Amino acid sequence: MRRSLFPKVALVLIGAQVATALAAVLLAGTFARERNRDLLESTLVLRLDAVAEEVESRAEIGPLGGVDLPDRLAQDLATRFPDPLAFVSEFGDVEQTFGGRPAPDVPAAALDALEAGSIAVEVGADSWGIAPILAPDGLPAGALLVRPLTGTIAEESAASRRGLRNALIAVSALASLVALALGALLTWRLVRPVQQMTRRVEALGDGDYAARLPEDRADELGRLAAAINEMAGRVESSVETLREADRVRRELVGNVGHDLRTPLAALGGYLEEAERYASDGRGDEAAGAVVHARRQHALVVDLVSDLFELSILERPAGQVPLHTGPVPLGELVRDIGAAHERAFREAGVVLTIDVPPGLPTLDADGARLFRAVANVLENACRHTPAGGSVRLTASASGAEAAVTVEDEGPGIAEADRERVFERYYRGEDARTRGTAGTGLGLAIARAIARAHGGDLTVEAAAGGGSRFRLTVPVREG
């Protein structure tokens, strides 16, 4: 045996196996730490975003800025982070701290993020995080600043550090024991799965989150593959969440910019006319220009309000804030009809309301349900010519209640019936061109119906008009 090469080869194989296993573990740990840093930043961004949304919903924010934080909200904010939290004005000045902690300095990069209206996180040596508070006009009215983030980072990453440390210890011990016990006989069985894991972790580092390792082993390597797959799934989910949030943000900003440009330009033009007429002593014409300017201002206010309402209603299922309570369906429909009787009279359209007795009481958000039906009814009034009629009815069958609005307008082409619920859609026929409003009424109505677990559909009416049917489940309160 002394002269045999087997012991030397066996020792070389054992050493190579141990070295390979340790190298793979170190490589996996390196990439895992990098991915964990990205995941930590994503988690902190989501956490800051959630607190900022809470402030926007609970604080009193002026239409053009100015934030008033109630005492109860200030007390709650003192418990949101283990690190110092402060409210920063839109100009970058620290106006209020929470929990009796000293006011932190505002980093220059945080001021840039505040100006851009975006959430920013720095997890380096000088850690901080900032989340803007948006005013109703969409511009930053201030921000929440956390500096430093040491406590929050330690809190968020404690579990992952323990898991990574335990995984490194377990895998290192396993690789060493197997290499020493079996040596060259089992080298190929250990190298192959480790190589797969290494390639998978490298793919994670390159941004490939979709591929998964096979989980066909019941040993430690199989559990490690499952852990890596789980980590990849979490990273993929976080990345998709951020992408969706960014898409919604960009879509909202684009829509606001596109749709405010025309009314704001018209508003400016009318104000310039009013100023010119006033300077020329033409008071009546100046007053007329001011009236037109007020109408454009009202259109801008309605558009912004509808955009923000729709952005809330289009959240994923279960995340739409509904203030539910007992809503008598018959009373709701009668109130909606009464509120619109004058508008129908002025338009020369006959409104017929059919509310049978015995309708159920719904457990719903009455204000939003009122708005949904009102939007559909106003749409019918706009598209029904003078002398025509609109019929508003309510019914219930089993576990479903329905409100139907049938008009005598020009009707909707079959190809356009689904598209009328899209934002700003204007078709080629008289039904969808040249109408007043923000173009969001039907989209908001459908979103409200679906937030309640129902839907809003449209079909051709017998007389050539359109029949809109809004359904909600009956959950009696």
C-alpha positions as CSV (number, residue, x, y, z in Angstrom):
1,M,0.0,0.0,0.0
2,R,3.0,2.3,0.6
3,R,4.0,1.9,-3.0
4,S,0.5,2.1,-4.3
5,L,-0.8,5.3,-5.8
6,F,-4.3,4.6,-4.5
7,P,-3.8,6.3,-1.1
8,K,-2.3,9.3,-2.8
9,V,-5.0,9.4,-5.4
10,A,-7.6,8.9,-2.7
11,L,-6.1,11.8,-0.7
12,V,-6.0,14.0,-3.8
13,L,-9.6,13.2,-4.6
14,I,-10.7,13.7,-1.1
15,G,-8.9,17.0,-0.9
16,A,-10.3,18.1,-4.3
17,Q,-13.8,17.1,-3.2
18,V,-13.5,19.1,0.0
19,A,-12.1,22.1,-1.8
20,T,-14.8,21.9,-4.5
21,A,-17.6,21.7,-1.9
22,L,-16.2,24.5,0.1
23,A,-15.7,26.7,-3.0
24,A,-19.3,26.0,-4.1
25,V,-20.6,26.9,-0.7
26,L,-18.6,30.1,-0.6
27,L,-19.7,31.0,-4.1
28,A,-23.3,30.3,-3.2
29,G,-22.9,32.4,0.0
30,T,-21.4,35.3,-2.0
31,F,-24.3,35.4,-4.5
32,A,-26.8,34.8,-1.8
33,R,-25.5,37.9,0.1
34,E,-25.7,40.0,-3.0
35,R,-29.3,38.9,-3.7
36,N,-30.1,39.3,0.0
37,R,-28.9,42.9,-0.2
38,D,-31.2,43.5,-3.2
39,L,-34.1,41.8,-1.4
40,L,-33.4,43.9,1.7
41,E,-33.5,47.1,-0.3
42,S,-36.7,46.0,-1.9
43,T,-38.2,45.1,1.5
44,L,-37.2,48.5,3.0
45,V,-38.7,50.3,0.0
46,L,-42.0,48.5,0.4
47,R,-42.0,49.2,4.2
48,L,-41.3,52.9,3.7
49,D,-44.0,53.0,0.9
50,A,-46.6,51.4,3.3
51,V,-45.9,54.0,6.0
52,A,-46.0,56.8,3.5
53,E,-49.4,55.6,2.2
54,E,-50.6,55.4,5.8
55,V,-49.6,59.1,6.3
56,E,-51.3,60.1,3.1
57,S,-54.5,58.4,4.2
58,R,-54.5,59.6,7.8
59,A,-52.8,63.1,7.6
60,E,-54.5,66.3,6.4
61,I,-52.7,67.3,3.2
62,G,-53.6,70.6,1.5
63,P,-54.4,70.5,-2.2
64,L,-51.1,72.2,-3.0
65,G,-49.0,70.9,-0.2
66,G,-48.8,71.4,3.6
67,V,-49.1,68.3,5.8
68,D,-50.8,68.3,9.3
69,L,-50.0,65.2,11.3
70,P,-52.6,64.4,14.0
71,D,-51.2,63.5,17.4
72,R,-52.4,59.9,17.2
73,L,-50.7,59.5,13.9
74,A,-47.5,61.0,15.3
75,Q,-47.6,58.5,18.2
76,D,-48.2,55.6,15.8
77,L,-45.3,56.7,13.6
78,A,-42.9,56.6,16.6
79,T,-43.4,52.8,16.7
80,R,-43.0,52.0,12.9
81,F,-39.2,51.8,12.9
82,P,-36.6,51.0,15.6
83,D,-34.5,53.9,14.1
84,P,-35.1,57.7,14.3
85,L,-38.0,58.8,12.1
86,A,-38.6,62.4,11.1
87,F,-41.0,64.3,8.8
88,V,-39.2,66.5,6.3
89,S,-40.8,69.4,4.5
90,E,-41.0,69.6,0.7
91,F,-37.9,71.9,0.9
92,G,-35.8,69.4,2.9
93,D,-36.2,70.9,6.4
94,V,-36.8,68.5,9.3
95,E,-40.1,69.7,10.8
96,Q,-41.0,67.0,13.2
97,T,-39.4,63.9,14.9
98,F,-41.2,61.0,16.5
99,G,-40.5,59.2,19.8
100,G,-38.5,62.1,21.3
101,R,-35.4,61.3,19.2
102,P,-33.0,64.0,17.8
103,A,-33.6,65.3,14.3
104,P,-31.3,63.6,11.8
105,D,-29.4,65.4,9.0
106,V,-30.9,65.1,5.6
107,P,-28.4,63.6,3.0
108,A,-28.0,65.3,-0.3
109,A,-29.1,62.2,-2.2
110,A,-32.3,62.1,-0.1
111,L,-33.1,65.6,-1.2
112,D,-32.6,64.5,-4.8
113,A,-35.1,61.7,-4.2
114,L,-37.5,64.0,-2.5
115,E,-37.4,66.4,-5.5
116,A,-38.0,63.5,-7.9
117,G,-40.9,62.2,-5.8
118,S,-39.4,58.7,-5.5
119,I,-38.6,56.3,-2.6
120,A,-34.9,55.9,-2.0
121,V,-32.9,53.6,0.3
122,E,-29.2,53.5,1.1
123,V,-28.0,50.4,3.1
124,G,-24.3,51.2,3.1
125,A,-22.1,52.6,5.9
126,D,-24.3,55.7,6.0
127,S,-27.7,54.1,5.9
128,W,-30.9,56.0,5.4
129,G,-34.3,55.8,3.7
130,I,-36.8,58.5,2.5
131,A,-40.4,58.2,1.2
132,P,-42.2,61.2,-0.2
133,I,-45.7,62.2,0.9
134,L,-47.7,63.2,-2.1
135,A,-50.2,66.0,-2.2
136,P,-53.5,65.6,-4.1
137,D,-51.8,67.3,-7.1
138,G,-49.3,64.5,-7.2
139,L,-46.3,66.6,-6.2
140,P,-44.3,65.9,-3.0
141,A,-45.7,67.7,0.1
142,G,-42.9,66.4,2.3
143,A,-41.3,63.1,3.2
144,L,-40.6,60.6,5.9
145,L,-36.8,60.2,6.6
146,V,-35.3,57.3,8.6
147,R,-31.6,57.8,9.4
148,P,-29.7,55.7,10.2
149,L,-31.4,52.4,9.2
150,T,-29.1,50.2,11.3
151,G,-31.8,48.9,13.6
152,T,-34.3,48.3,10.8
153,I,-31.7,46.6,8.7
154,A,-30.7,44.3,11.6
155,E,-34.4,43.6,12.2
156,E,-35.2,42.7,8.6
157,S,-32.0,40.7,7.9
158,A,-31.7,38.8,11.2
159,A,-33.7,35.8,10.0
160,S,-31.9,35.7,6.6
161,R,-28.5,35.9,8.2
162,R,-29.3,33.1,10.6
163,G,-30.7,31.0,7.7
164,L,-27.6,31.7,5.6
165,R,-25.2,31.0,8.4
166,N,-27.0,27.8,9.3
167,A,-27.0,26.7,5.6
168,L,-23.3,27.4,5.3
169,I,-22.5,25.5,8.4
170,A,-24.7,22.5,7.4
171,V,-23.4,22.4,3.8
172,S,-19.8,22.7,4.8
173,A,-20.0,20.0,7.4
174,L,-21.9,17.7,5.1
175,A,-19.5,18.2,2.2
176,S,-16.5,17.5,4.5
177,L,-18.0,14.4,6.1
178,V,-19.1,12.8,2.8
179,A,-15.7,13.5,1.2
180,L,-13.8,12.0,4.0
181,A,-16.0,9.0,4.3
182,L,-16.5,8.0,0.6
183,G,-13.7,9.8,-1.2
184,A,-13.4,9.1,-4.9
185,L,-16.3,6.5,-5.0
186,L,-18.9,9.2,-4.5
187,T,-17.2,12.2,-6.0
188,W,-19.3,12.4,-9.1
189,R,-22.5,12.2,-7.1
190,L,-21.5,15.2,-5.0
191,V,-20.0,17.4,-7.7
192,R,-22.9,17.3,-10.0
193,P,-25.6,18.7,-7.6
194,V,-23.2,21.3,-6.3
195,Q,-22.4,22.4,-9.8
196,Q,-26.1,22.7,-10.5
197,M,-26.6,24.8,-7.4
198,T,-23.6,27.0,-8.3
199,R,-25.0,27.6,-11.8
200,R,-28.5,28.4,-10.4
201,V,-27.1,30.9,-7.9
202,E,-25.0,32.4,-10.7
203,A,-28.1,32.7,-12.8
204,L,-29.8,34.4,-9.9
205,G,-26.9,36.9,-9.9
206,D,-27.5,37.5,-13.6
207,G,-31.2,38.2,-13.1
208,D,-32.7,34.8,-14.1
209,Y,-35.3,34.2,-11.5
210,A,-37.5,31.7,-13.3
211,A,-35.4,28.5,-13.5
212,R,-35.6,26.1,-10.6
213,L,-33.4,23.3,-9.3
214,P,-34.8,19.7,-9.4
215,E,-36.0,18.6,-5.9
216,D,-35.8,14.9,-6.5
217,R,-33.5,14.2,-3.5
218,A,-34.5,13.7,0.1
219,D,-31.1,14.5,1.6
220,E,-29.4,17.7,2.7
221,L,-28.6,18.7,-0.9
222,G,-32.2,18.3,-1.8
223,R,-33.2,20.5,1.0
224,L,-30.6,23.0,0.0
225,A,-32.0,23.0,-3.6
226,A,-35.5,23.6,-2.2
227,A,-34.1,26.5,-0.1
228,I,-32.4,28.0,-3.2
229,N,-35.7,27.5,-5.1
230,E,-37.6,29.2,-2.4
231,M,-35.1,32.1,-2.3
232,A,-35.4,32.5,-6.1
233,G,-39.2,32.5,-5.8
234,R,-39.2,35.2,-3.2
235,V,-36.7,37.3,-5.2
236,E,-38.8,36.9,-8.3
237,S,-42.0,37.8,-6.5
238,S,-40.4,40.9,-5.0
239,V,-39.0,42.0,-8.4
240,E,-42.4,41.5,-10.1
241,T,-44.1,43.5,-7.3
242,L,-41.6,46.4,-7.8
243,R,-42.1,46.2,-11.6
244,E,-45.8,46.4,-11.3
245,A,-45.6,49.3,-8.8
246,D,-43.3,51.1,-11.2
247,R,-45.6,50.4,-14.1
248,V,-48.7,51.7,-12.3
249,R,-46.7,54.8,-11.2
250,R,-45.5,55.5,-14.7
251,E,-48.9,54.9,-16.2
252,L,-50.5,57.3,-13.6
253,V,-48.0,60.0,-14.2
254,G,-48.3,59.6,-18.0
255,N,-52.1,59.8,-17.9
256,V,-52.1,62.8,-15.6
257,G,-49.6,64.6,-17.8
258,H,-51.4,63.8,-21.0
259,D,-54.9,64.7,-19.8
260,L,-54.1,67.8,-17.8
261,R,-52.1,69.4,-20.6
262,T,-55.2,70.5,-22.7
263,P,-57.5,71.8,-19.9
264,L,-54.6,73.6,-18.2
265,A,-53.7,75.2,-21.6
266,A,-57.3,76.3,-22.0
267,L,-57.4,77.6,-18.5
268,G,-54.3,79.7,-19.0
269,G,-55.8,81.0,-22.3
270,Y,-59.1,82.1,-20.7
271,L,-57.3,83.8,-17.9
272,E,-55.1,85.7,-20.3
273,E,-58.2,86.7,-22.2
274,A,-59.9,87.8,-19.0
275,E,-56.8,89.9,-18.0
276,R,-56.7,91.5,-21.5
277,Y,-60.5,92.3,-21.5
278,A,-60.3,93.7,-18.0
279,S,-57.4,96.0,-18.9
280,D,-59.4,97.2,-21.9
281,G,-62.4,97.9,-19.8
282,R,-64.5,95.2,-21.3
283,G,-66.0,93.8,-18.1
284,D,-68.7,91.5,-19.6
285,E,-66.3,89.8,-21.9
286,A,-63.8,89.4,-19.0
287,A,-66.5,87.9,-16.8
288,G,-67.3,85.4,-19.6
289,A,-63.7,84.4,-19.9
290,V,-63.5,83.8,-16.2
291,V,-66.6,81.6,-16.4
292,H,-64.9,79.4,-19.1
293,A,-61.8,79.3,-16.9
294,R,-63.8,78.0,-14.0
295,R,-65.2,75.3,-16.1
296,Q,-61.8,74.2,-17.2
297,H,-60.7,74.3,-13.5
298,A,-63.6,72.1,-12.6
299,L,-62.7,69.6,-15.3
300,V,-59.1,69.4,-14.1
301,V,-60.3,68.8,-10.5
302,D,-62.7,66.1,-11.6
303,L,-60.0,64.4,-13.8
304,V,-57.4,64.3,-11.0
305,S,-60.0,63.0,-8.5
306,D,-61.1,60.3,-10.9
307,L,-57.5,59.2,-11.6
308,F,-56.6,58.8,-8.0
309,E,-59.9,57.0,-7.2
310,L,-59.3,54.6,-10.1
311,S,-55.7,53.9,-9.0
312,I,-57.1,52.9,-5.6
313,L,-59.9,50.8,-7.0
314,E,-57.6,48.9,-9.4
315,R,-55.5,47.5,-6.6
316,P,-55.3,43.7,-6.4
317,A,-58.3,41.8,-5.0
318,G,-58.7,42.2,-1.2
319,Q,-56.6,45.4,-1.1
320,V,-59.3,48.0,-2.0
321,P,-60.3,49.9,1.1
322,L,-64.1,49.5,1.3
323,H,-66.2,51.1,4.1
324,T,-68.9,48.5,4.2
325,G,-72.2,48.6,6.1
326,P,-75.9,47.9,5.7
327,V,-77.1,49.3,2.3
328,P,-80.8,48.9,1.5
329,L,-80.8,48.3,-2.3
330,G,-84.2,49.7,-3.0
331,E,-83.5,52.9,-1.0
332,L,-80.1,53.3,-2.7
333,V,-81.6,53.1,-6.2
334,R,-84.4,55.5,-5.4
335,D,-81.9,58.0,-3.9
336,I,-79.8,57.8,-7.1
337,G,-82.9,58.4,-9.3
338,A,-84.0,61.4,-7.1
339,A,-80.5,63.0,-7.3
340,H,-80.5,62.9,-11.1
341,E,-84.1,63.9,-11.8
342,R,-83.2,67.5,-12.5
343,A,-80.4,66.7,-14.9
344,F,-82.8,64.4,-16.9
345,R,-85.4,67.1,-17.0
346,E,-82.9,69.7,-18.3
347,A,-81.7,67.2,-21.0
348,G,-85.3,66.5,-22.0
349,V,-85.0,62.8,-21.2
350,V,-87.6,60.8,-19.3
351,L,-86.2,58.8,-16.3
352,T,-88.3,55.8,-15.2
353,I,-87.4,54.1,-11.9
354,D,-88.6,50.6,-11.2
355,V,-87.9,49.4,-7.6
356,P,-89.9,46.3,-6.6
357,P,-90.6,45.6,-2.9
358,G,-88.6,43.1,-1.0
359,L,-85.2,44.0,-2.2
360,P,-82.3,42.8,0.1
361,T,-80.1,45.0,2.3
362,L,-76.5,44.6,1.1
363,D,-73.3,44.7,3.1
364,A,-71.4,47.1,0.9
365,D,-69.7,50.5,0.6
366,G,-72.8,52.6,0.0
367,A,-71.0,55.7,-1.1
368,R,-68.9,53.9,-3.8
369,L,-71.9,51.8,-4.9
370,F,-73.9,55.1,-5.2
371,R,-71.2,56.5,-7.4
372,A,-70.9,53.4,-9.6
373,V,-74.7,53.5,-10.5
374,A,-74.6,57.3,-10.8
375,N,-71.8,57.1,-13.3
376,V,-73.7,54.6,-15.4
377,L,-76.9,56.7,-15.2
378,E,-75.1,59.9,-16.1
379,N,-73.6,58.1,-19.1
380,A,-77.0,57.0,-20.2
381,C,-78.4,60.6,-19.9
382,R,-75.5,62.0,-22.0
383,H,-76.1,59.5,-24.8
384,T,-79.9,59.5,-24.9
385,P,-81.3,62.2,-27.3
386,A,-84.0,64.6,-26.1
387,G,-87.4,63.0,-26.1
388,G,-86.0,59.6,-25.3
389,S,-86.1,57.7,-22.0
390,V,-83.9,55.9,-19.6
391,R,-85.1,53.1,-17.3
392,L,-83.4,52.4,-13.9
393,T,-84.4,49.1,-12.3
394,A,-83.2,47.0,-9.4
395,S,-83.7,43.2,-8.8
396,A,-82.4,40.4,-6.7
397,S,-82.1,36.7,-7.5
398,G,-80.6,34.2,-5.1
399,A,-77.2,35.4,-4.0
400,E,-76.9,38.2,-6.5
401,A,-78.4,41.7,-6.7
402,A,-78.5,43.7,-9.9
403,V,-79.1,47.3,-10.9
404,T,-79.9,47.8,-14.6
405,V,-79.7,51.1,-16.7
406,E,-81.4,50.9,-20.1
407,D,-81.2,53.8,-22.5
408,E,-82.5,54.8,-26.0
409,G,-79.1,56.1,-27.2
410,P,-77.3,55.1,-30.5
411,G,-76.1,51.9,-29.0
412,I,-72.6,50.4,-28.8
413,A,-71.0,48.3,-31.5
414,E,-70.4,44.7,-30.3
415,A,-66.6,45.1,-30.9
416,D,-66.6,48.2,-28.6
417,R,-68.7,46.8,-25.7
418,E,-65.7,45.7,-23.6
419,R,-63.6,48.6,-24.6
420,V,-66.0,51.2,-23.3
421,F,-64.8,50.3,-19.8
422,E,-61.2,51.2,-20.6
423,R,-59.7,54.5,-19.5
424,Y,-60.3,57.4,-22.0
425,Y,-61.6,55.1,-24.7
426,R,-63.4,56.9,-27.5
427,G,-64.7,54.8,-30.3
428,E,-65.7,55.7,-33.9
429,D,-69.4,56.0,-33.4
430,A,-71.6,58.7,-31.9
431,R,-71.8,56.8,-28.6
432,T,-68.2,57.3,-27.7
433,R,-67.1,60.5,-29.5
434,G,-67.5,64.1,-28.5
435,T,-69.0,63.4,-25.0
436,A,-68.4,65.3,-21.8
437,G,-66.8,64.0,-18.7
438,T,-63.3,62.7,-17.9
439,G,-63.6,59.4,-19.8
440,L,-63.2,57.4,-16.5
441,G,-66.8,57.1,-15.3
442,L,-67.5,53.6,-16.6
443,A,-64.0,52.4,-15.7
444,I,-64.6,53.5,-12.1
445,A,-68.0,52.0,-12.1
446,R,-66.7,48.6,-13.2
447,A,-63.8,48.8,-10.7
448,I,-66.2,49.5,-7.9
449,A,-68.5,46.6,-8.9
450,R,-65.5,44.2,-9.0
451,A,-64.1,45.4,-5.7
452,H,-67.4,44.2,-4.2
453,G,-67.1,40.9,-5.9
454,G,-69.5,41.7,-8.7
455,D,-69.2,43.1,-12.2
456,L,-70.5,45.6,-14.7
457,T,-71.5,44.5,-18.2
458,V,-73.2,46.0,-21.3
459,E,-75.4,44.5,-24.0
460,A,-77.7,45.8,-26.7
461,A,-81.1,46.9,-25.6
462,A,-84.3,45.8,-27.5
463,G,-85.0,49.3,-28.7
464,G,-81.5,49.9,-30.2
465,G,-79.9,51.5,-27.2
466,S,-77.7,49.9,-24.5
467,R,-78.4,48.0,-21.3
468,F,-75.8,48.2,-18.5
469,R,-76.1,45.7,-15.7
470,L,-74.2,46.1,-12.4
471,T,-74.2,43.0,-10.2
472,V,-73.0,42.6,-6.6
473,P,-73.2,39.5,-4.3
474,V,-75.9,39.6,-1.7
475,R,-74.2,39.5,1.7
476,E,-77.0,40.6,4.0
477,G,-75.7,42.8,6.9
